[in-house]
Amino acid sequence: MSGELQVKRSAELQEGPQGHPAGDGPFTVRQLARLDEALTLSSSETGLTFSLYVGELKAPTRAHAEALFERLTDGSCLVAVSPGQRVLHIVTGPDSSKRLPNRSCALAALAMRASFANGDLTGGIVTGLRMLADAAGRV
């Protein structure tokens, strides 16, 4: 799979958008399709593996996001969003950080937060993924 979508509802991290029906979560089927498409395009265009986690992050939230990242490869980028906590973390590995410097991640996070503030969770995530993919460049 070129990208992963995680929606947290249990103690375990799930692989991909499967696992829970869309009607039971924060996203509609159409929103899930948009997120899946953004993850797939970002991953295929850059050669990096983009993953998304949406759900509660345990304190300290950065450490939790980094622990989630440990399940991924060094060429991955994890976008971890906790809407209820108003927390966003972008975690890169040793390989992906060479193509996604902190400044690019900060700009993507800023754009995402602006969309989140306007109530557009899906749009913010999609925009952030596009910005990260643009910053990383093509394979």
C-alpha positions in Angstrom: 0.0 0.0 0.0 1.4 3.4 -0.9 -0.2 5.3 1.9 -1.9 4.5 5.2 -4.9 6.0 6.9 -5.3 5.4 10.6 -8.5 6.4 12.6 -8.0 5.5 16.2 -10.9 3.8 18.0 -9.0 1.2 19.9 -5.7 0.6 21.6 -4.2 -0.9 18.5 -2.9 0.9 15.4 -4.6 -0.4 12.3 -3.2 -0.6 8.8 -5.0 1.4 6.1 -8.5 2.8 6.0 -10.2 -0.6 6.5 -11.1 -1.8 9.9 -14.1 0.4 10.7 -17.2 1.4 8.7 -17.1 5.0 7.6 -20.5 5.6 9.3 -18.9 4.8 12.7 -16.1 7.4 12.5 -15.4 11.1 12.0 -15.2 10.8 8.2 -17.8 10.1 5.5 -17.1 7.6 2.8 -16.3 10.6 0.4 -13.9 12.1 2.9 -12.2 8.8 3.4 -11.8 8.5 -0.4 -10.3 12.0 -0.6 -7.8 11.1 2.2 -6.9 7.8 0.6 -6.4 9.5 -2.7 -4.2 12.2 -1.2 -2.1 9.6 0.7 -1.7 7.4 -2.4 -0.8 10.3 -4.7 1.7 11.8 -2.2 3.4 8.5 -1.7 3.5 7.5 -5.4 4.8 10.9 -6.5 7.6 11.2 -4.0 8.6 7.6 -3.3 8.1 8.3 0.4 5.4 6.5 2.5 2.9 9.0 3.9 0.8 7.7 6.7 -2.1 9.4 8.6 -3.2 8.9 12.2 -6.4 10.6 13.4 -7.3 10.0 17.1 -6.3 10.7 20.6 -2.6 11.0 21.4 -1.5 10.1 24.9 0.6 12.7 26.8 3.3 13.6 25.9 1.7 13.8 22.5 4.9 14.1 20.5 6.3 11.0 22.1 3.2 9.1 21.3 3.4 10.3 17.7 7.0 9.2 17.5 6.1 5.8 19.0 3.5 5.4 16.2 6.1 6.3 13.7 8.4 3.5 14.9 6.1 1.0 13.2 7.0 2.7 9.8 10.1 2.8 7.7 12.8 5.4 7.7 11.5 6.7 4.4 8.1 7.5 5.9 6.2 10.6 7.0 3.5 10.4 9.6 0.9 13.1 10.0 -0.7 12.6 13.4 -3.8 14.6 14.2 -5.9 14.7 17.4 -8.8 17.0 16.7 -10.2 16.7 20.2 -6.9 17.7 21.7 -6.2 20.3 19.0 -2.8 18.6 18.4 -0.9 18.1 15.1 2.5 16.4 14.7 4.4 15.6 11.5 7.1 13.0 12.1 9.7 12.1 9.6 12.4 9.4 9.6 16.1 9.7 8.8 15.6 9.2 5.1 12.4 11.3 4.7 13.8 14.2 6.7 16.4 14.7 4.0 13.6 15.6 1.6 11.2 17.1 4.2 13.1 19.7 6.2 11.5 21.1 9.4 10.6 24.3 7.6 8.5 22.5 5.0 6.8 20.5 7.7 6.1 23.7 9.7 4.6 25.4 6.6 2.3 22.4 5.9 1.3 22.3 9.6 0.4 26.0 9.5 -1.8 25.5 6.4 -3.4 22.5 8.0 -4.2 24.3 11.3 -5.8 27.2 9.3 -8.2 24.7 7.7 -8.8 23.0 11.0 -9.7 26.3 12.5 -12.3 26.8 9.8 -13.8 23.3 10.6 -12.3 21.5 7.6 -10.5 18.5 9.0 -10.4 16.6 5.7 -9.4 19.6 3.6 -6.7 20.5 6.0 -5.2 17.1 5.9 -5.4 16.9 2.1 -3.7 20.3 1.8 -1.0 19.3 4.2 -0.2 16.1 2.4 -0.1 18.0 -1.0 2.3 20.6 0.5 4.5 17.9 2.0 4.6 16.0 -1.3 5.5 19.2 -3.2 8.3 19.9 -0.7 9.7 16.4 -1.1 9.6 16.5 -4.8 9.2 13.7 -7.3 11.1 10.4 -7.3 
